[in-house]
Amino acid sequence: MKESCMKINLGFVLVMMMLFASCKFVKPFFVKNEKKVERKEKREEKKEVKKEKTPSLKIDSTVLVKKDTLHIPTYDTLLARKIIGYNSIDYKTLQLKAKMHYESAEQKQNFTVNFRLSKNEIIWASLQVPIVGEVARAYITPDSVKAIDKFNKRVYLYSFKDLQKLINIDVDFFTLQEIILGNAIAIDGKITDIKELAGISTFFIKGIDFTNQLSYNKADSSLKQIQLQTMRPISSSSILINMSEYKVEDQFKMSTIRDYHIQDVKGAAYLNMEINKFEFNKEIDFPFKVQANFKLQKN
């Protein structure tokens, strides 16, 4: 019975870190009519052509960003890009500690995770559960994933291709990195619209196989919500991320309360993340020692 429980906890390490890792794994909150979407896109393209012919006002984007207040005219997608970039955390290293609560149809679990990141190189994580202590550790690079199941004395070694087959989702190290930081994700598409309502500005982004909505607080330009949906031929999925309680440490501002609502073909899942400590640009190490008596778990 205990062994089964610890297997689940190790699964949390992989699923928790890989579940968010790609914008290509998420089921829409609603199913779109493809013909309607296509007609809407054509109408939007015609509107954009008309806007290009209409003289636009000159706006000092730098001043708007530096004032830390947000007012984005609907035609100024360049300024929207500046806001997205302005709110993205740039760093060398990060370490943080977070309490988490996970729920799915099968189970509920409380646990704590310590993350250590070296930008674009390493994501390290240690997972602890109440009473038991540390049960798993992971070491992730852009090429591979290593995990230790301390309770059952096993080690897992995966390439991203192997892991994708194991958990049936696309894996992206760099998107995972941004999600841990609380940065915007899926921003490489086209900004199709900007809307302002009740103190919130929302940027609508469309990519090749996804749509995304990034909502920012107009008072301080902080990122409040990400609603990402993918549209794939075989299956589609979605992730809704709410972010709040921003705190500043050494001039770095980070959301410390986050809620992840995830839906894919396997069903719905929910994760609450409460960050109680974070530090940027300190000297850190990434210990990952495999004991001699640990067994390699084969696929």
C-alpha positions as CSV (number, residue, x, y, z in Angstrom):
1,M,0.0,0.0,0.0
2,K,2.8,2.4,0.9
3,E,4.7,1.6,-2.3
4,S,1.6,2.4,-4.4
5,C,1.3,5.8,-2.6
6,M,4.9,6.7,-3.2
7,K,4.6,5.8,-6.9
8,I,1.7,8.3,-7.1
9,N,3.9,10.9,-5.4
10,L,6.7,10.4,-7.9
11,G,4.1,10.8,-10.6
12,F,3.3,14.2,-9.1
13,V,6.9,15.3,-9.8
14,L,6.6,14.3,-13.4
15,V,3.0,15.3,-14.0
16,M,3.2,18.5,-12.0
17,M,6.3,19.7,-13.9
18,M,5.3,18.3,-17.3
19,L,1.6,18.9,-17.1
20,F,2.1,22.6,-17.6
21,A,5.1,22.1,-19.8
22,S,3.6,22.6,-23.2
23,C,1.0,24.7,-24.9
24,K,0.1,21.7,-27.0
25,F,-1.6,19.5,-24.4
26,V,-4.5,21.6,-23.2
27,K,-9.0,20.6,-24.1
28,P,-10.9,23.8,-24.7
29,F,-13.4,25.0,-22.2
30,F,-15.8,25.1,-25.2
31,V,-15.7,23.4,-28.6
32,K,-15.3,25.8,-31.5
33,N,-17.1,25.7,-34.8
34,E,-14.1,25.7,-37.2
35,K,-16.1,27.4,-40.1
36,K,-17.3,30.2,-37.7
37,V,-13.7,30.7,-36.6
38,E,-12.5,30.9,-40.2
39,R,-15.2,33.5,-41.1
40,K,-14.3,35.5,-38.0
41,E,-10.6,35.5,-38.9
42,K,-11.4,36.8,-42.3
43,R,-13.5,39.6,-40.9
44,E,-10.7,40.5,-38.5
45,E,-8.2,40.6,-41.4
46,K,-10.4,43.0,-43.3
47,K,-10.7,45.2,-40.2
48,E,-6.9,45.2,-39.8
49,V,-6.4,46.3,-43.4
50,K,-8.8,49.3,-42.8
51,K,-6.9,50.2,-39.6
52,E,-3.6,50.2,-41.5
53,K,-5.1,52.8,-43.9
54,T,-6.3,54.9,-41.0
55,P,-3.7,57.3,-39.6
56,S,-2.7,56.3,-36.1
57,L,-1.8,58.5,-33.1
58,K,1.7,58.5,-31.9
59,I,2.2,57.1,-28.5
60,D,5.2,57.2,-26.2
61,S,5.2,53.5,-25.3
62,T,8.2,53.9,-23.0
63,V,6.5,56.4,-20.8
64,L,3.4,54.3,-20.5
65,V,5.4,51.3,-19.4
66,K,7.6,53.2,-17.0
67,K,4.6,54.7,-15.3
68,D,3.5,51.2,-14.5
69,T,-0.1,52.0,-15.5
70,L,-1.8,50.2,-18.3
71,H,-3.9,51.7,-21.0
72,I,-3.6,50.0,-24.4
73,P,-5.4,51.4,-27.4
74,T,-6.9,48.6,-29.4
75,Y,-4.7,49.3,-32.4
76,D,-1.4,49.5,-30.6
77,T,-0.2,45.8,-30.6
78,L,3.4,47.1,-30.4
79,L,2.7,48.5,-27.0
80,A,1.0,45.3,-26.0
81,R,4.2,43.5,-26.8
82,K,6.2,45.9,-24.6
83,I,3.8,45.2,-21.7
84,I,4.3,41.5,-22.1
85,G,8.0,41.9,-22.2
86,Y,8.1,44.4,-19.3
87,N,6.3,41.9,-17.0
88,S,8.5,38.9,-17.9
89,I,11.1,38.2,-15.2
90,D,14.7,38.2,-16.4
91,Y,17.1,36.4,-14.2
92,K,20.1,34.1,-13.9
93,T,19.1,31.8,-11.0
94,L,16.0,31.3,-9.0
95,Q,15.1,29.2,-5.9
96,L,11.7,29.1,-4.4
97,K,9.6,27.0,-2.0
98,A,5.9,26.4,-2.5
99,K,3.0,24.6,-0.8
100,M,0.8,22.8,-3.3
101,H,-2.6,21.2,-3.2
102,Y,-3.5,18.8,-6.1
103,E,-6.9,17.4,-7.0
104,S,-8.1,15.1,-9.8
105,A,-11.0,12.7,-10.1
106,E,-8.8,9.9,-8.6
107,Q,-7.1,11.7,-5.7
108,K,-6.2,14.7,-3.6
109,Q,-2.7,15.4,-2.3
110,N,-0.9,18.1,-0.3
111,F,2.8,18.5,-0.7
112,T,5.7,20.9,-0.8
113,V,8.1,21.5,-3.7
114,N,11.5,23.3,-3.7
115,F,12.5,24.5,-7.1
116,R,15.9,25.7,-8.2
117,L,16.4,27.1,-11.7
118,S,19.4,28.1,-13.8
119,K,18.0,30.0,-16.7
120,N,17.7,27.9,-19.9
121,E,19.8,25.2,-18.4
122,I,18.5,23.4,-15.4
123,I,15.2,22.9,-13.5
124,W,15.7,21.1,-10.2
125,A,12.9,20.0,-7.9
126,S,12.5,18.3,-4.5
127,L,9.1,17.0,-3.4
128,Q,8.2,16.5,0.2
129,V,4.9,15.1,1.6
130,P,3.7,15.6,5.2
131,I,5.2,13.2,7.9
132,V,7.2,11.2,5.3
133,G,9.6,14.0,4.1
134,E,11.3,14.1,0.8
135,V,10.0,11.3,-1.5
136,A,11.3,12.4,-4.9
137,R,13.8,14.6,-6.7
138,A,14.0,15.7,-10.3
139,Y,16.8,17.1,-12.5
140,I,15.6,18.5,-15.8
141,T,17.6,19.9,-18.7
142,P,16.4,20.9,-22.2
143,D,17.4,17.4,-23.4
144,S,16.5,15.0,-20.5
145,V,14.6,14.3,-17.3
146,K,16.0,12.4,-14.4
147,A,14.0,11.5,-11.3
148,I,14.6,9.7,-8.0
149,D,12.0,7.8,-6.1
150,K,13.6,7.8,-2.7
151,F,10.9,5.7,-1.0
152,N,11.1,2.8,-3.4
153,K,14.8,3.3,-4.2
154,R,14.4,3.7,-7.9
155,V,15.7,6.1,-10.5
156,Y,14.1,7.2,-13.7
157,L,16.0,8.4,-16.8
158,Y,14.1,9.8,-19.8
159,S,14.7,11.8,-22.9
160,F,11.9,14.2,-23.6
161,K,10.7,11.9,-26.4
162,D,10.5,9.0,-24.0
163,L,8.6,11.1,-21.4
164,Q,6.2,12.3,-24.0
165,K,5.2,8.7,-24.8
166,L,5.0,7.9,-21.1
167,I,2.6,10.7,-20.0
168,N,1.1,11.4,-23.5
169,I,1.8,15.1,-23.7
170,D,4.3,17.3,-25.6
171,V,7.2,18.4,-23.4
172,D,8.8,21.8,-23.6
173,F,11.5,22.7,-21.1
174,F,11.4,26.5,-21.8
175,T,7.6,26.8,-21.4
176,L,7.8,24.9,-18.1
177,Q,10.5,27.4,-17.0
178,E,8.3,30.3,-17.7
179,I,5.3,28.8,-15.8
180,I,7.4,28.3,-12.7
181,L,8.5,31.9,-12.9
182,G,4.9,33.1,-13.6
183,N,5.8,34.6,-16.9
184,A,3.3,34.7,-19.8
185,I,3.4,31.7,-22.1
186,A,2.3,31.0,-25.7
187,I,3.1,34.6,-26.8
188,D,4.6,33.8,-30.2
189,G,1.3,34.1,-32.1
190,K,-0.4,37.2,-33.6
191,I,-2.2,39.7,-31.3
192,T,-5.7,39.8,-32.9
193,D,-7.5,42.0,-30.4
194,I,-7.2,44.0,-27.2
195,K,-10.1,44.6,-24.9
196,E,-10.4,46.6,-21.7
197,L,-13.1,45.9,-19.1
198,A,-13.4,46.6,-15.3
199,G,-9.8,47.5,-14.7
200,I,-8.4,44.6,-16.8
201,S,-6.8,44.7,-20.3
202,T,-6.8,41.4,-22.2
203,F,-4.6,40.6,-25.2
204,F,-5.9,37.9,-27.6
205,I,-3.2,35.9,-29.3
206,K,-3.7,33.3,-32.0
207,G,-1.0,30.9,-33.1
208,I,-0.9,28.1,-35.6
209,D,-2.6,25.6,-33.3
210,F,-3.6,27.6,-30.2
211,T,-5.4,30.7,-28.9
212,N,-4.4,32.5,-25.8
213,Q,-5.8,35.3,-23.6
214,L,-3.4,37.3,-21.4
215,S,-5.2,39.5,-18.8
216,Y,-3.3,42.3,-17.1
217,N,-4.3,44.6,-14.2
218,K,-4.5,48.1,-15.5
219,A,-3.5,49.6,-12.1
220,D,0.0,48.1,-12.1
221,S,0.2,46.1,-15.3
222,S,0.6,42.8,-13.4
223,L,-0.4,39.6,-15.2
224,K,-3.6,38.3,-13.7
225,Q,-4.7,35.4,-15.9
226,I,-3.7,33.1,-18.7
227,Q,-6.3,31.2,-20.7
228,L,-4.7,28.9,-23.2
229,Q,-6.5,26.6,-25.6
230,T,-5.1,24.4,-28.3
231,M,-6.9,23.1,-31.4
232,R,-5.3,19.8,-32.6
233,P,-6.8,17.4,-35.2
234,I,-6.9,14.5,-32.8
235,S,-7.5,16.2,-29.4
236,S,-7.6,19.6,-27.8
237,S,-7.1,20.8,-24.3
238,S,-6.9,23.9,-22.1
239,I,-5.2,25.4,-19.1
240,L,-6.5,28.4,-17.1
241,I,-4.0,30.0,-14.7
242,N,-5.0,32.7,-12.2
243,M,-2.2,34.7,-10.5
244,S,-2.4,37.0,-7.5
245,E,-0.6,38.2,-4.3
246,Y,2.4,39.7,-6.0
247,K,5.4,40.3,-3.8
248,V,8.7,42.1,-4.4
249,E,12.1,40.8,-3.3
250,D,15.3,42.5,-4.5
251,Q,13.4,44.4,-7.2
252,F,11.9,41.1,-8.6
253,K,8.1,41.0,-8.5
254,M,6.5,37.6,-8.5
255,S,3.0,36.2,-8.1
256,T,2.9,34.0,-5.0
257,I,-0.6,32.6,-5.2
258,R,-1.5,30.7,-8.3
259,D,-4.4,28.4,-9.4
260,Y,-4.1,26.0,-12.3
261,H,-7.2,24.6,-13.9
262,I,-6.3,21.9,-16.4
263,Q,-8.5,19.9,-18.7
264,D,-7.4,17.3,-21.3
265,V,-8.8,14.1,-22.8
266,K,-8.2,12.3,-19.5
267,G,-10.3,14.7,-17.5
268,A,-9.9,17.7,-15.2
269,A,-7.2,18.5,-12.7
270,Y,-6.6,21.4,-10.3
271,L,-3.4,22.6,-8.6
272,N,-3.1,25.4,-6.1
273,M,0.4,26.8,-5.6
274,E,1.4,29.1,-2.7
275,I,5.0,30.4,-2.9
276,N,6.2,31.3,0.6
277,K,9.9,32.1,-0.3
278,F,11.8,33.0,-3.4
279,E,15.3,34.4,-4.1
280,F,16.9,35.4,-7.4
281,N,20.4,35.4,-8.6
282,K,22.0,33.7,-5.6
283,E,24.7,31.0,-5.9
284,I,22.9,27.6,-5.8
285,D,23.8,24.0,-6.5
286,F,21.7,21.2,-7.9
287,P,22.4,18.0,-5.9
288,F,21.3,14.8,-7.6
289,K,23.1,11.8,-6.3
290,V,21.8,8.3,-7.1
291,Q,22.5,5.7,-4.4
292,A,24.3,2.5,-5.5
293,N,21.3,0.4,-4.3
294,F,18.8,2.3,-6.4
295,K,17.3,0.4,-9.3
296,L,16.9,1.8,-12.8
297,Q,13.2,1.8,-13.7
298,K,12.8,0.8,-17.3
299,N,10.0,2.2,-19.5
